[in-house]
Amino acid sequence: MFLVTGTFGSPIKPQEQDFGECSALGEWYCGKSNCYEILGVEQNATLQEIRKAYRNISLTLHPDKNKAETAADGFGKVATAYEILTDNETRASYDYALAHPKEHLYNQYRFYRNRMYKEMKIPAQYTVTAVILIWSTVQYFTKEHMYQNAMNKIRKDPKYRARLRELLQEQQSASGKGRKQSGKARKLSDLTEGEKRDLEAEVDREVTVQGGRSKPALRDILVFQLLLLPWSLAKEIGRSLMS
């Protein structure tokens, strides 16, 4: 259970607070003041009206324009009210608290949830970059998985097996080696796992998989497409000018 601090700093349980009036919100939002009254606007005021009211008050109450000792404190309350009423989620939570003052725990939960989200808010450019990198990683490994599945099917094809035997014979003929003591040529079944993988790698390089299951290339990945976009556009513009 959350505890909030009362006027004199003593811990008070939420259910013991009197929320019968909007001015009894304690340390939440605009404290004991009404955020709308601080800015001099109605509760149904539009965002444009709230901004206009804030600018008008700033002309006289901003510490740079008003040297009175109370100006800084007064403008601080105005800035807090403006921040609350110009954030859609925070304003919705505040309006709900005004309309349902007896729902102590729920109102307190919404207040701290909104504040936590604002403090943890990540700049948009970081979010976009993370999404692009994650998508590109998933994109690459998905294409690699599809390519390997296609190659596994190709390796079972009789033509692929025939090419393996043909390549093995070519290698043995070229080296003059690879025969057993009996003088017979080695077969695929005579190869070690390492030799077989090397032979398959040679044949794989001769195979071209087309379409959606083709071997993934960096140029097909989103992050590299975006990095190369300026160069690609310049290249296309150059072609258009020359044609």
CNS distance restraints for C-alpha pairs under 8 A (distance, minus, plus):
assign (resid   2 and name CA) (resid  13 and name CA) 7.54 0.50 0.50
assign (resid   2 and name CA) (resid  14 and name CA) 7.42 0.50 0.50
assign (resid   2 and name CA) (resid 108 and name CA) 7.99 0.50 0.50
assign (resid   3 and name CA) (resid  11 and name CA) 6.23 0.50 0.50
assign (resid   3 and name CA) (resid  12 and name CA) 6.15 0.50 0.50
assign (resid   3 and name CA) (resid  13 and name CA) 5.50 0.50 0.50
assign (resid   3 and name CA) (resid  14 and name CA) 6.54 0.50 0.50
assign (resid   4 and name CA) (resid  11 and name CA) 6.06 0.50 0.50
assign (resid   4 and name CA) (resid  12 and name CA) 5.94 0.50 0.50
assign (resid   4 and name CA) (resid  13 and name CA) 6.86 0.50 0.50
assign (resid   4 and name CA) (resid  14 and name CA) 6.93 0.50 0.50
assign (resid   4 and name CA) (resid  27 and name CA) 7.80 0.50 0.50
assign (resid   5 and name CA) (resid   9 and name CA) 5.16 0.50 0.50
assign (resid   5 and name CA) (resid  10 and name CA) 5.80 0.50 0.50
assign (resid   5 and name CA) (resid  11 and name CA) 5.09 0.50 0.50
assign (resid   5 and name CA) (resid  12 and name CA) 6.24 0.50 0.50
assign (resid   5 and name CA) (resid  26 and name CA) 7.86 0.50 0.50
assign (resid   5 and name CA) (resid  27 and name CA) 7.37 0.50 0.50
assign (resid   6 and name CA) (resid  10 and name CA) 5.59 0.50 0.50
assign (resid   6 and name CA) (resid  11 and name CA) 6.37 0.50 0.50
assign (resid   6 and name CA) (resid  12 and name CA) 6.22 0.50 0.50
assign (resid   6 and name CA) (resid  26 and name CA) 6.73 0.50 0.50
assign (resid   6 and name CA) (resid  27 and name CA) 7.81 0.50 0.50
assign (resid   7 and name CA) (resid  26 and name CA) 7.47 0.50 0.50
assign (resid  12 and name CA) (resid  16 and name CA) 6.66 0.50 0.50
assign (resid  12 and name CA) (resid  17 and name CA) 7.21 0.50 0.50
assign (resid  13 and name CA) (resid  17 and name CA) 7.02 0.50 0.50
assign (resid  14 and name CA) (resid 104 and name CA) 5.80 0.50 0.50
assign (resid  14 and name CA) (resid 105 and name CA) 6.54 0.50 0.50
assign (resid  15 and name CA) (resid 104 and name CA) 6.20 0.50 0.50
assign (resid  15 and name CA) (resid 105 and name CA) 7.58 0.50 0.50
assign (resid  18 and name CA) (resid  24 and name CA) 6.53 0.50 0.50
assign (resid  18 and name CA) (resid 102 and name CA) 7.78 0.50 0.50
assign (resid  19 and name CA) (resid  24 and name CA) 5.44 0.50 0.50
assign (resid  19 and name CA) (resid  25 and name CA) 6.46 0.50 0.50
assign (resid  19 and name CA) (resid 101 and name CA) 4.79 0.50 0.50
assign (resid  19 and name CA) (resid 102 and name CA) 5.63 0.50 0.50
assign (resid  19 and name CA) (resid 104 and name CA) 7.61 0.50 0.50
assign (resid  20 and name CA) (resid  24 and name CA) 7.24 0.50 0.50
assign (resid  20 and name CA) (resid 101 and name CA) 5.89 0.50 0.50
assign (resid  20 and name CA) (resid 102 and name CA) 6.77 0.50 0.50
assign (resid  21 and name CA) (resid  25 and name CA) 7.98 0.50 0.50
assign (resid  21 and name CA) (resid  98 and name CA) 7.98 0.50 0.50
assign (resid  21 and name CA) (resid 101 and name CA) 7.17 0.50 0.50
assign (resid  22 and name CA) (resid  32 and name CA) 7.51 0.50 0.50
assign (resid  22 and name CA) (resid  33 and name CA) 7.82 0.50 0.50
assign (resid  22 and name CA) (resid  34 and name CA) 6.80 0.50 0.50
assign (resid  22 and name CA) (resid  98 and name CA) 5.55 0.50 0.50
assign (resid  22 and name CA) (resid 101 and name CA) 7.13 0.50 0.50
assign (resid  23 and name CA) (resid  31 and name CA) 7.27 0.50 0.50
assign (resid  23 and name CA) (resid  32 and name CA) 4.26 0.50 0.50
assign (resid  23 and name CA) (resid  33 and name CA) 5.33 0.50 0.50
assign (resid  23 and name CA) (resid  34 and name CA) 6.26 0.50 0.50
assign (resid  24 and name CA) (resid  31 and name CA) 7.53 0.50 0.50
assign (resid  24 and name CA) (resid  32 and name CA) 5.36 0.50 0.50
assign (resid  25 and name CA) (resid  29 and name CA) 7.51 0.50 0.50
assign (resid  25 and name CA) (resid  30 and name CA) 7.93 0.50 0.50
assign (resid  25 and name CA) (resid  31 and name CA) 5.75 0.50 0.50
assign (resid  25 and name CA) (resid  32 and name CA) 5.75 0.50 0.50
assign (resid  26 and name CA) (resid  31 and name CA) 5.09 0.50 0.50
assign (resid  26 and name CA) (resid  32 and name CA) 5.79 0.50 0.50
assign (resid  27 and name CA) (resid  31 and name CA) 4.60 0.50 0.50
assign (resid  27 and name CA) (resid  32 and name CA) 7.40 0.50 0.50
assign (resid  28 and name CA) (resid 111 and name CA) 7.25 0.50 0.50
assign (resid  29 and name CA) (resid  35 and name CA) 7.71 0.50 0.50
assign (resid  29 and name CA) (resid  80 and name CA) 7.66 0.50 0.50
assign (resid  29 and name CA) (resid  81 and name CA) 7.58 0.50 0.50
assign (resid  29 and name CA) (resid  84 and name CA) 7.13 0.50 0.50
assign (resid  29 and name CA) (resid  94 and name CA) 7.28 0.50 0.50
assign (resid  29 and name CA) (resid 111 and name CA) 7.78 0.50 0.50
assign (resid  30 and name CA) (resid  34 and name CA) 6.32 0.50 0.50
assign (resid  30 and name CA) (resid  35 and name CA) 5.65 0.50 0.50
assign (resid  30 and name CA) (resid  77 and name CA) 6.95 0.50 0.50
assign (resid  30 and name CA) (resid  80 and name CA) 6.69 0.50 0.50
assign (resid  30 and name CA) (resid  81 and name CA) 6.16 0.50 0.50
assign (resid  33 and name CA) (resid  37 and name CA) 7.57 0.50 0.50
assign (resid  33 and name CA) (resid  38 and name CA) 7.21 0.50 0.50
assign (resid  34 and name CA) (resid  38 and name CA) 6.26 0.50 0.50
assign (resid  35 and name CA) (resid  39 and name CA) 6.68 0.50 0.50
assign (resid  35 and name CA) (resid  81 and name CA) 4.83 0.50 0.50
assign (resid  35 and name CA) (resid  82 and name CA) 7.79 0.50 0.50
assign (resid  35 and name CA) (resid  84 and name CA) 7.86 0.50 0.50
assign (resid  35 and name CA) (resid  85 and name CA) 7.57 0.50 0.50
assign (resid  36 and name CA) (resid  40 and name CA) 5.95 0.50 0.50
assign (resid  36 and name CA) (resid  41 and name CA) 5.33 0.50 0.50
assign (resid  36 and name CA) (resid  42 and name CA) 6.19 0.50 0.50
assign (resid  36 and name CA) (resid  43 and name CA) 6.09 0.50 0.50
assign (resid  36 and name CA) (resid  81 and name CA) 7.30 0.50 0.50
assign (resid  37 and name CA) (resid  41 and name CA) 6.20 0.50 0.50
assign (resid  37 and name CA) (resid  42 and name CA) 7.59 0.50 0.50
assign (resid  38 and name CA) (resid  77 and name CA) 7.52 0.50 0.50
assign (resid  38 and name CA) (resid  78 and name CA) 6.24 0.50 0.50
assign (resid  38 and name CA) (resid  81 and name CA) 6.91 0.50 0.50
assign (resid  39 and name CA) (resid  50 and name CA) 7.25 0.50 0.50
assign (resid  39 and name CA) (resid  53 and name CA) 6.03 0.50 0.50
assign (resid  39 and name CA) (resid  54 and name CA) 6.37 0.50 0.50
assign (resid  39 and name CA) (resid  57 and name CA) 7.64 0.50 0.50
assign (resid  39 and name CA) (resid  78 and name CA) 6.52 0.50 0.50
assign (resid  39 and name CA) (resid  81 and name CA) 7.14 0.50 0.50
assign (resid  39 and name CA) (resid  82 and name CA) 7.51 0.50 0.50
assign (resid  40 and name CA) (resid  53 and name CA) 7.04 0.50 0.50
assign (resid  41 and name CA) (resid  45 and name CA) 6.17 0.50 0.50
assign (resid  41 and name CA) (resid  49 and name CA) 7.56 0.50 0.50
assign (resid  41 and name CA) (resid  50 and name CA) 6.84 0.50 0.50
assign (resid  41 and name CA) (resid  53 and name CA) 7.33 0.50 0.50
assign (resid  45 and name CA) (resid  49 and name CA) 5.98 0.50 0.50
assign (resid  45 and name CA) (resid  50 and name CA) 6.54 0.50 0.50
assign (resid  46 and name CA) (resid  50 and name CA) 6.33 0.50 0.50
assign (resid  47 and name CA) (resid  51 and name CA) 6.23 0.50 0.50
assign (resid  47 and name CA) (resid  85 and name CA) 7.94 0.50 0.50
assign (resid  47 and name CA) (resid  86 and name CA) 6.46 0.50 0.50
assign (resid  48 and name CA) (resid  52 and name CA) 6.17 0.50 0.50
assign (resid  49 and name CA) (resid  53 and name CA) 6.16 0.50 0.50
assign (resid  50 and name CA) (resid  54 and name CA) 6.20 0.50 0.50
assign (resid  50 and name CA) (resid  82 and name CA) 7.30 0.50 0.50
assign (resid  50 and name CA) (resid  85 and name CA) 7.55 0.50 0.50
assign (resid  50 and name CA) (resid  86 and name CA) 7.57 0.50 0.50
assign (resid  51 and name CA) (resid  55 and name CA) 6.23 0.50 0.50
assign (resid  51 and name CA) (resid  82 and name CA) 7.64 0.50 0.50
assign (resid  52 and name CA) (resid  56 and name CA) 6.27 0.50 0.50
assign (resid  53 and name CA) (resid  57 and name CA) 6.27 0.50 0.50
assign (resid  54 and name CA) (resid  58 and name CA) 6.07 0.50 0.50
assign (resid  54 and name CA) (resid  78 and name CA) 7.34 0.50 0.50
assign (resid  54 and name CA) (resid  79 and name CA) 7.97 0.50 0.50
assign (resid  54 and name CA) (resid  82 and name CA) 6.76 0.50 0.50
assign (resid  55 and name CA) (resid  59 and name CA) 6.42 0.50 0.50
assign (resid  56 and name CA) (resid  60 and name CA) 7.38 0.50 0.50
assign (resid  57 and name CA) (resid  61 and name CA) 5.86 0.50 0.50
assign (resid  57 and name CA) (resid  62 and name CA) 7.70 0.50 0.50
assign (resid  58 and name CA) (resid  62 and name CA) 4.85 0.50 0.50
assign (resid  58 and name CA) (resid  75 and name CA) 7.47 0.50 0.50
assign (resid  59 and name CA) (resid  65 and name CA) 7.00 0.50 0.50
assign (resid  60 and name CA) (resid  65 and name CA) 6.29 0.50 0.50
assign (resid  60 and name CA) (resid  66 and name CA) 6.34 0.50 0.50
assign (resid  61 and name CA) (resid  65 and name CA) 6.73 0.50 0.50
assign (resid  61 and name CA) (resid  66 and name CA) 5.65 0.50 0.50
assign (resid  61 and name CA) (resid  71 and name CA) 5.72 0.50 0.50
assign (resid  61 and name CA) (resid  72 and name CA) 7.81 0.50 0.50
assign (resid  61 and name CA) (resid  74 and name CA) 7.22 0.50 0.50
assign (resid  61 and name CA) (resid  75 and name CA) 5.86 0.50 0.50
assign (resid  62 and name CA) (resid  66 and name CA) 5.88 0.50 0.50
assign (resid  62 and name CA) (resid  71 and name CA) 6.77 0.50 0.50
assign (resid  62 and name CA) (resid  72 and name CA) 7.13 0.50 0.50
assign (resid  62 and name CA) (resid  75 and name CA) 5.95 0.50 0.50
assign (resid  63 and name CA) (resid  67 and name CA) 5.94 0.50 0.50
assign (resid  63 and name CA) (resid  68 and name CA) 7.85 0.50 0.50
assign (resid  63 and name CA) (resid  71 and name CA) 5.81 0.50 0.50
assign (resid  63 and name CA) (resid  72 and name CA) 5.50 0.50 0.50
assign (resid  63 and name CA) (resid  75 and name CA) 7.40 0.50 0.50
assign (resid  66 and name CA) (resid  71 and name CA) 6.16 0.50 0.50
assign (resid  67 and name CA) (resid  71 and name CA) 6.75 0.50 0.50
assign (resid  68 and name CA) (resid  72 and name CA) 7.92 0.50 0.50
assign (resid  70 and name CA) (resid  74 and name CA) 6.10 0.50 0.50
assign (resid  71 and name CA) (resid  75 and name CA) 5.92 0.50 0.50
assign (resid  72 and name CA) (resid  76 and name CA) 6.06 0.50 0.50
assign (resid  73 and name CA) (resid  77 and name CA) 6.59 0.50 0.50
assign (resid  74 and name CA) (resid  78 and name CA) 6.50 0.50 0.50
assign (resid  75 and name CA) (resid  79 and name CA) 6.05 0.50 0.50
assign (resid  76 and name CA) (resid  80 and name CA) 6.19 0.50 0.50
assign (resid  77 and name CA) (resid  81 and name CA) 6.19 0.50 0.50
assign (resid  78 and name CA) (resid  82 and name CA) 6.11 0.50 0.50
assign (resid  79 and name CA) (resid  83 and name CA) 6.10 0.50 0.50
assign (resid  80 and name CA) (resid  84 and name CA) 6.26 0.50 0.50
assign (resid  81 and name CA) (resid  85 and name CA) 6.14 0.50 0.50
assign (resid  82 and name CA) (resid  86 and name CA) 6.00 0.50 0.50
assign (resid  83 and name CA) (resid  87 and name CA) 6.46 0.50 0.50
assign (resid  84 and name CA) (resid  90 and name CA) 5.72 0.50 0.50
assign (resid  84 and name CA) (resid  91 and name CA) 5.67 0.50 0.50
assign (resid  84 and name CA) (resid  94 and name CA) 7.96 0.50 0.50
assign (resid  85 and name CA) (resid  90 and name CA) 7.08 0.50 0.50
assign (resid  85 and name CA) (resid  91 and name CA) 4.93 0.50 0.50
assign (resid  86 and name CA) (resid  91 and name CA) 7.02 0.50 0.50
assign (resid  87 and name CA) (resid  91 and name CA) 5.90 0.50 0.50
assign (resid  88 and name CA) (resid  92 and name CA) 6.13 0.50 0.50
assign (resid  89 and name CA) (resid  93 and name CA) 6.27 0.50 0.50
assign (resid  89 and name CA) (resid 114 and name CA) 7.24 0.50 0.50
assign (resid  90 and name CA) (resid  94 and name CA) 6.14 0.50 0.50
assign (resid  90 and name CA) (resid 111 and name CA) 7.50 0.50 0.50
assign (resid  90 and name CA) (resid 114 and name CA) 6.19 0.50 0.50
assign (resid  91 and name CA) (resid  95 and name CA) 6.05 0.50 0.50
assign (resid  92 and name CA) (resid  96 and name CA) 6.16 0.50 0.50
assign (resid  93 and name CA) (resid  97 and name CA) 6.23 0.50 0.50
assign (resid  93 and name CA) (resid 107 and name CA) 7.28 0.50 0.50
assign (resid  93 and name CA) (resid 110 and name CA) 6.25 0.50 0.50
assign (resid  93 and name CA) (resid 111 and name CA) 6.91 0.50 0.50
assign (resid  94 and name CA) (resid  98 and name CA) 6.31 0.50 0.50
assign (resid  94 and name CA) (resid 111 and name CA) 7.90 0.50 0.50
assign (resid  95 and name CA) (resid  99 and name CA) 6.23 0.50 0.50
assign (resid  96 and name CA) (resid 100 and name CA) 5.86 0.50 0.50
assign (resid  96 and name CA) (resid 107 and name CA) 7.68 0.50 0.50
assign (resid  97 and name CA) (resid 101 and name CA) 5.28 0.50 0.50
assign (resid  97 and name CA) (resid 103 and name CA) 7.61 0.50 0.50
assign (resid  97 and name CA) (resid 107 and name CA) 5.72 0.50 0.50
assign (resid 101 and name CA) (resid 107 and name CA) 7.93 0.50 0.50
assign (resid 103 and name CA) (resid 107 and name CA) 6.06 0.50 0.50
assign (resid 104 and name CA) (resid 108 and name CA) 6.10 0.50 0.50
assign (resid 105 and name CA) (resid 109 and name CA) 6.06 0.50 0.50
assign (resid 106 and name CA) (resid 110 and name CA) 6.27 0.50 0.50
assign (resid 107 and name CA) (resid 111 and name CA) 6.21 0.50 0.50
assign (resid 108 and name CA) (resid 112 and name CA) 6.35 0.50 0.50
assign (resid 109 and name CA) (resid 113 and name CA) 5.95 0.50 0.50
assign (resid 110 and name CA) (resid 114 and name CA) 6.05 0.50 0.50
assign (resid 111 and name CA) (resid 115 and name CA) 6.35 0.50 0.50
assign (resid 112 and name CA) (resid 116 and name CA) 6.00 0.50 0.50
assign (resid 113 and name CA) (resid 117 and name CA) 6.19 0.50 0.50
assign (resid 114 and name CA) (resid 118 and name CA) 6.23 0.50 0.50
assign (resid 115 and name CA) (resid 119 and name CA) 6.24 0.50 0.50
assign (resid 116 and name CA) (resid 120 and name CA) 6.11 0.50 0.50
assign (resid 117 and name CA) (resid 121 and name CA) 5.84 0.50 0.50
assign (resid 122 and name CA) (resid 126 and name CA) 6.76 0.50 0.50
assign (resid 122 and name CA) (resid 127 and name CA) 6.69 0.50 0.50
assign (resid 123 and name CA) (resid 127 and name CA) 6.56 0.50 0.50
assign (resid 124 and name CA) (resid 128 and name CA) 6.15 0.50 0.50
assign (resid 125 and name CA) (resid 129 and name CA) 6.10 0.50 0.50
assign (resid 126 and name CA) (resid 130 and name CA) 6.10 0.50 0.50
assign (resid 127 and name CA) (resid 131 and name CA) 6.20 0.50 0.50
assign (resid 128 and name CA) (resid 132 and name CA) 6.21 0.50 0.50
assign (resid 129 and name CA) (resid 133 and name CA) 6.21 0.50 0.50
assign (resid 130 and name CA) (resid 134 and name CA) 6.05 0.50 0.50
assign (resid 131 and name CA) (resid 135 and name CA) 5.95 0.50 0.50
assign (resid 132 and name CA) (resid 136 and name CA) 5.98 0.50 0.50
assign (resid 132 and name CA) (resid 222 and name CA) 7.22 0.50 0.50
assign (resid 132 and name CA) (resid 223 and name CA) 6.32 0.50 0.50
assign (resid 133 and name CA) (resid 137 and name CA) 6.14 0.50 0.50
assign (resid 133 and name CA) (resid 223 and name CA) 6.61 0.50 0.50
assign (resid 134 and name CA) (resid 138 and name CA) 6.24 0.50 0.50
assign (resid 135 and name CA) (resid 139 and name CA) 5.91 0.50 0.50
assign (resid 135 and name CA) (resid 222 and name CA) 7.67 0.50 0.50
assign (resid 136 and name CA) (resid 140 and name CA) 6.10 0.50 0.50
assign (resid 136 and name CA) (resid 221 and name CA) 5.75 0.50 0.50
assign (resid 136 and name CA) (resid 222 and name CA) 5.47 0.50 0.50
assign (resid 136 and name CA) (resid 223 and name CA) 6.00 0.50 0.50
assign (resid 137 and name CA) (resid 141 and name CA) 6.34 0.50 0.50
assign (resid 138 and name CA) (resid 142 and name CA) 5.94 0.50 0.50
assign (resid 139 and name CA) (resid 143 and name CA) 6.24 0.50 0.50
assign (resid 139 and name CA) (resid 221 and name CA) 6.77 0.50 0.50
assign (resid 139 and name CA) (resid 222 and name CA) 7.98 0.50 0.50
assign (resid 140 and name CA) (resid 144 and name CA) 6.14 0.50 0.50
assign (resid 140 and name CA) (resid 216 and name CA) 6.59 0.50 0.50
assign (resid 140 and name CA) (resid 221 and name CA) 6.48 0.50 0.50
assign (resid 141 and name CA) (resid 145 and name CA) 6.00 0.50 0.50
assign (resid 142 and name CA) (resid 146 and name CA) 6.27 0.50 0.50
assign (resid 143 and name CA) (resid 147 and name CA) 6.08 0.50 0.50
assign (resid 143 and name CA) (resid 212 and name CA) 7.85 0.50 0.50
assign (resid 143 and name CA) (resid 213 and name CA) 6.65 0.50 0.50
assign (resid 143 and name CA) (resid 214 and name CA) 7.60 0.50 0.50
assign (resid 143 and name CA) (resid 215 and name CA) 7.20 0.50 0.50
assign (resid 143 and name CA) (resid 216 and name CA) 5.75 0.50 0.50
assign (resid 144 and name CA) (resid 148 and name CA) 6.16 0.50 0.50
assign (resid 144 and name CA) (resid 215 and name CA) 6.61 0.50 0.50
assign (resid 144 and name CA) (resid 216 and name CA) 5.92 0.50 0.50
assign (resid 145 and name CA) (resid 149 and name CA) 6.25 0.50 0.50
assign (resid 146 and name CA) (resid 150 and name CA) 6.30 0.50 0.50
assign (resid 146 and name CA) (resid 213 and name CA) 5.37 0.50 0.50
assign (resid 146 and name CA) (resid 214 and name CA) 7.97 0.50 0.50
assign (resid 147 and name CA) (resid 151 and name CA) 6.22 0.50 0.50
assign (resid 147 and name CA) (resid 209 and name CA) 7.68 0.50 0.50
assign (resid 147 and name CA) (resid 213 and name CA) 4.86 0.50 0.50
assign (resid 147 and name CA) (resid 214 and name CA) 5.73 0.50 0.50
assign (resid 147 and name CA) (resid 215 and name CA) 5.54 0.50 0.50
assign (resid 147 and name CA) (resid 216 and name CA) 7.54 0.50 0.50
assign (resid 148 and name CA) (resid 152 and name CA) 6.08 0.50 0.50
assign (resid 149 and name CA) (resid 153 and name CA) 6.52 0.50 0.50
assign (resid 150 and name CA) (resid 154 and name CA) 6.35 0.50 0.50
assign (resid 150 and name CA) (resid 209 and name CA) 7.69 0.50 0.50
assign (resid 150 and name CA) (resid 213 and name CA) 6.64 0.50 0.50
assign (resid 151 and name CA) (resid 155 and name CA) 6.07 0.50 0.50
assign (resid 151 and name CA) (resid 204 and name CA) 7.99 0.50 0.50
assign (resid 152 and name CA) (resid 156 and name CA) 6.76 0.50 0.50
assign (resid 153 and name CA) (resid 157 and name CA) 6.88 0.50 0.50
assign (resid 154 and name CA) (resid 160 and name CA) 6.73 0.50 0.50
assign (resid 155 and name CA) (resid 160 and name CA) 5.70 0.50 0.50
assign (resid 155 and name CA) (resid 161 and name CA) 6.99 0.50 0.50
assign (resid 156 and name CA) (resid 160 and name CA) 6.98 0.50 0.50
assign (resid 156 and name CA) (resid 161 and name CA) 7.17 0.50 0.50
assign (resid 157 and name CA) (resid 161 and name CA) 6.57 0.50 0.50
assign (resid 158 and name CA) (resid 162 and name CA) 6.07 0.50 0.50
assign (resid 159 and name CA) (resid 163 and name CA) 6.18 0.50 0.50
assign (resid 160 and name CA) (resid 164 and name CA) 6.34 0.50 0.50
assign (resid 160 and name CA) (resid 203 and name CA) 7.80 0.50 0.50
assign (resid 161 and name CA) (resid 165 and name CA) 6.46 0.50 0.50
assign (resid 162 and name CA) (resid 166 and name CA) 6.17 0.50 0.50
assign (resid 163 and name CA) (resid 167 and name CA) 6.02 0.50 0.50
assign (resid 163 and name CA) (resid 203 and name CA) 7.24 0.50 0.50
assign (resid 164 and name CA) (resid 168 and name CA) 6.13 0.50 0.50
assign (resid 164 and name CA) (resid 188 and name CA) 7.81 0.50 0.50
assign (resid 164 and name CA) (resid 199 and name CA) 6.84 0.50 0.50
assign (resid 164 and name CA) (resid 200 and name CA) 6.96 0.50 0.50
assign (resid 164 and name CA) (resid 203 and name CA) 6.85 0.50 0.50
assign (resid 165 and name CA) (resid 169 and name CA) 6.24 0.50 0.50
assign (resid 165 and name CA) (resid 187 and name CA) 7.38 0.50 0.50
assign (resid 165 and name CA) (resid 188 and name CA) 6.68 0.50 0.50
assign (resid 166 and name CA) (resid 170 and name CA) 6.26 0.50 0.50
assign (resid 167 and name CA) (resid 171 and name CA) 6.18 0.50 0.50
assign (resid 167 and name CA) (resid 199 and name CA) 7.66 0.50 0.50
assign (resid 168 and name CA) (resid 172 and name CA) 6.21 0.50 0.50
assign (resid 168 and name CA) (resid 188 and name CA) 7.80 0.50 0.50
assign (resid 168 and name CA) (resid 199 and name CA) 7.46 0.50 0.50
assign (resid 169 and name CA) (resid 173 and name CA) 6.02 0.50 0.50
assign (resid 169 and name CA) (resid 185 and name CA) 7.92 0.50 0.50
assign (resid 170 and name CA) (resid 174 and name CA) 6.04 0.50 0.50
assign (resid 171 and name CA) (resid 175 and name CA) 6.15 0.50 0.50
assign (resid 172 and name CA) (resid 176 and name CA) 5.62 0.50 0.50
assign (resid 172 and name CA) (resid 177 and name CA) 5.52 0.50 0.50
assign (resid 172 and name CA) (resid 178 and name CA) 5.57 0.50 0.50
assign (resid 172 and name CA) (resid 179 and name CA) 7.85 0.50 0.50
assign (resid 172 and name CA) (resid 185 and name CA) 7.96 0.50 0.50
assign (resid 173 and name CA) (resid 177 and name CA) 7.32 0.50 0.50
assign (resid 178 and name CA) (resid 185 and name CA) 6.70 0.50 0.50
assign (resid 178 and name CA) (resid 186 and name CA) 6.25 0.50 0.50
assign (resid 179 and name CA) (resid 183 and name CA) 5.53 0.50 0.50
assign (resid 179 and name CA) (resid 184 and name CA) 5.63 0.50 0.50
assign (resid 179 and name CA) (resid 185 and name CA) 4.80 0.50 0.50
assign (resid 179 and name CA) (resid 186 and name CA) 5.76 0.50 0.50
assign (resid 180 and name CA) (resid 184 and name CA) 5.79 0.50 0.50
assign (resid 180 and name CA) (resid 185 and name CA) 6.73 0.50 0.50
assign (resid 180 and name CA) (resid 186 and name CA) 6.86 0.50 0.50
assign (resid 186 and name CA) (resid 190 and name CA) 5.95 0.50 0.50
assign (resid 186 and name CA) (resid 191 and name CA) 7.61 0.50 0.50
assign (resid 187 and name CA) (resid 191 and name CA) 7.04 0.50 0.50
assign (resid 188 and name CA) (resid 196 and name CA) 7.43 0.50 0.50
assign (resid 191 and name CA) (resid 195 and name CA) 5.74 0.50 0.50
assign (resid 191 and name CA) (resid 196 and name CA) 5.87 0.50 0.50
assign (resid 192 and name CA) (resid 196 and name CA) 6.11 0.50 0.50
assign (resid 193 and name CA) (resid 197 and name CA) 6.17 0.50 0.50
assign (resid 194 and name CA) (resid 198 and name CA) 6.29 0.50 0.50
assign (resid 195 and name CA) (resid 199 and name CA) 6.20 0.50 0.50
assign (resid 196 and name CA) (resid 200 and name CA) 6.11 0.50 0.50
assign (resid 197 and name CA) (resid 201 and name CA) 6.07 0.50 0.50
assign (resid 198 and name CA) (resid 202 and name CA) 6.48 0.50 0.50
assign (resid 199 and name CA) (resid 203 and name CA) 6.58 0.50 0.50
assign (resid 200 and name CA) (resid 204 and name CA) 5.93 0.50 0.50
assign (resid 201 and name CA) (resid 205 and name CA) 6.37 0.50 0.50
assign (resid 202 and name CA) (resid 206 and name CA) 7.05 0.50 0.50
assign (resid 203 and name CA) (resid 207 and name CA) 6.70 0.50 0.50
assign (resid 208 and name CA) (resid 214 and name CA) 7.48 0.50 0.50
assign (resid 209 and name CA) (resid 213 and name CA) 6.49 0.50 0.50
assign (resid 209 and name CA) (resid 214 and name CA) 4.71 0.50 0.50
assign (resid 209 and name CA) (resid 215 and name CA) 6.78 0.50 0.50
assign (resid 210 and name CA) (resid 214 and name CA) 4.85 0.50 0.50
assign (resid 216 and name CA) (resid 220 and name CA) 6.86 0.50 0.50
assign (resid 217 and name CA) (resid 221 and name CA) 7.16 0.50 0.50
assign (resid 218 and name CA) (resid 224 and name CA) 6.46 0.50 0.50
assign (resid 219 and name CA) (resid 224 and name CA) 5.89 0.50 0.50
assign (resid 219 and name CA) (resid 225 and name CA) 6.05 0.50 0.50
assign (resid 220 and name CA) (resid 224 and name CA) 7.46 0.50 0.50
assign (resid 220 and name CA) (resid 225 and name CA) 6.82 0.50 0.50
assign (resid 221 and name CA) (resid 225 and name CA) 6.21 0.50 0.50
assign (resid 222 and name CA) (resid 226 and name CA) 6.21 0.50 0.50
assign (resid 223 and name CA) (resid 227 and name CA) 6.32 0.50 0.50
assign (resid 224 and name CA) (resid 228 and name CA) 6.03 0.50 0.50
assign (resid 225 and name CA) (resid 229 and name CA) 5.87 0.50 0.50
assign (resid 228 and name CA) (resid 232 and name CA) 6.10 0.50 0.50
assign (resid 229 and name CA) (resid 233 and name CA) 6.05 0.50 0.50
assign (resid 230 and name CA) (resid 234 and name CA) 6.14 0.50 0.50
assign (resid 231 and name CA) (resid 235 and name CA) 6.08 0.50 0.50
assign (resid 232 and name CA) (resid 236 and name CA) 6.22 0.50 0.50
assign (resid 233 and name CA) (resid 237 and name CA) 6.11 0.50 0.50
assign (resid 234 and name CA) (resid 238 and name CA) 6.10 0.50 0.50
assign (resid 235 and name CA) (resid 239 and name CA) 6.31 0.50 0.50
assign (resid 236 and name CA) (resid 240 and name CA) 6.22 0.50 0.50
assign (resid 237 and name CA) (resid 241 and name CA) 6.22 0.50 0.50
assign (resid 238 and name CA) (resid 242 and name CA) 6.25 0.50 0.50
assign (resid 239 and name CA) (resid 243 and name CA) 6.13 0.50 0.50
